[in-house]
């Protein structure tokens, strides 16, 4: 009788079980050696002697109709460079692992794999991507290469060589010539999640109503703007591609150029450069005189109130209660601020107005009085000159480094028309290496604290669609116009 029950085992079977349990005998069909991965065939071909231009179509598998981009790439790019180009072309943020495969999908046993640094360091079978050139894996029209991004959502990009063209001197190493559909956002759940979120966030989608209802039923809220697909804009894509394959543009304002030069993360650099391209755009409809006058009215009112003789401050250095009440009534602050509005220290809009006017060089304190500066007297009765003066003093330059970056990012994001300024500042500061508390990522409220000096000016000018600086807060048209003017102003 055996140890395995009352049934007799076939002759020799018990020895096989013991061998399997111990892993002995690599040649045994029950030993672990039997399951060792077979060597994968090499799919590479000789490199081209002269660099050509490859016209490729890159399509994301599982999307219907397909999300695709047509790119023209130098044939001598290494695959680590192609990775960065694909990230830029589809608006990815390089949050996840990736890999390339030739001869099948990344999970196919017949494919040759080209690995990202982490996978290579972990000993996965394959070649480091930085050792493989594009022309080794794509040589003739119709050849295919697979790029897999995010091993959770499994975004499979099929790269098909459509044409081999002579390279034109001076042509960019990578450019986009066409594309269709908005790109997926990070962590939206793969192709099925993308199609679901696309329907839920697009009122023109034929299944919008049911998708939105299902989204609200499942999540209990409106669709998160961060999960909405990224609209396809060929100019933005080419700006991003230029950022990963060429030097910085010469026309960037100095502070933005300094910011970009200080960022070590290449995909963050791309993100910032795309924002800079939007921020530096000149709108055909500049703010008219009436809008400018209304925008700077809080500063005009305060300077008029101070007048030539100044205003006596309280012992603590604040505006007197009568001035605070008059400011609240004249500027309509009672509608946006809770409280009696008679003490400046407890009436934030008035406090921000007075302090930002001082920082902008319009007012000064002297011997217990608030007085106009010579610059304040020069622009007091000229709204356009006041607008220009304020813009030239932006962004504010606080002492702490994180506050300097926070203020600059706020003006950059507002000028670019960001839909979620606090959330974007928090994300970018986190990507730059800043943390709060016990190493936690920067959150929107911490981002507001870092950018408070800039927020106060924009809030005073009516630059926000909401009264508070909360997640989802977007700038108004006048906020965008002022931020762009500030970034264009000479330092």
Secondary structure by P-SEA (a helix, b strand, c coil): cccccccccccaaaaaaaaaaaccccccccccccccccbbbbcccccccbbbbbbbbbbbccccccbbbbbbbcccccaaaaaaaaaaaaccccccccccccccccccccbbbbbcaaaaaaccccccccccccccccccccbbbbbbccccccbbbbbbbccccccccccccccccccccbbbccccccaaaaaaaaaaacccccaaaaaaaaaaaacccccccccccbbbbaaaaaaaaaaacccccccccaaaaaaaaacccaaaaaaaaaaaaaaaccccccccaaaaaaaaaaaaaaaaaaccccccccccccccaaaaaaaaaaaccccccccccccccccaaaaaaaaaaaaaccccccccbbbbccccccccccaaaaaaaaaaacccccccaaaaaaaaaaaaaaaaccccaaaaaaaaaaaacccccccccccaaaaaaaaaaaaaaaaaacccccccccccccccaaaaaaaaaaaaccc
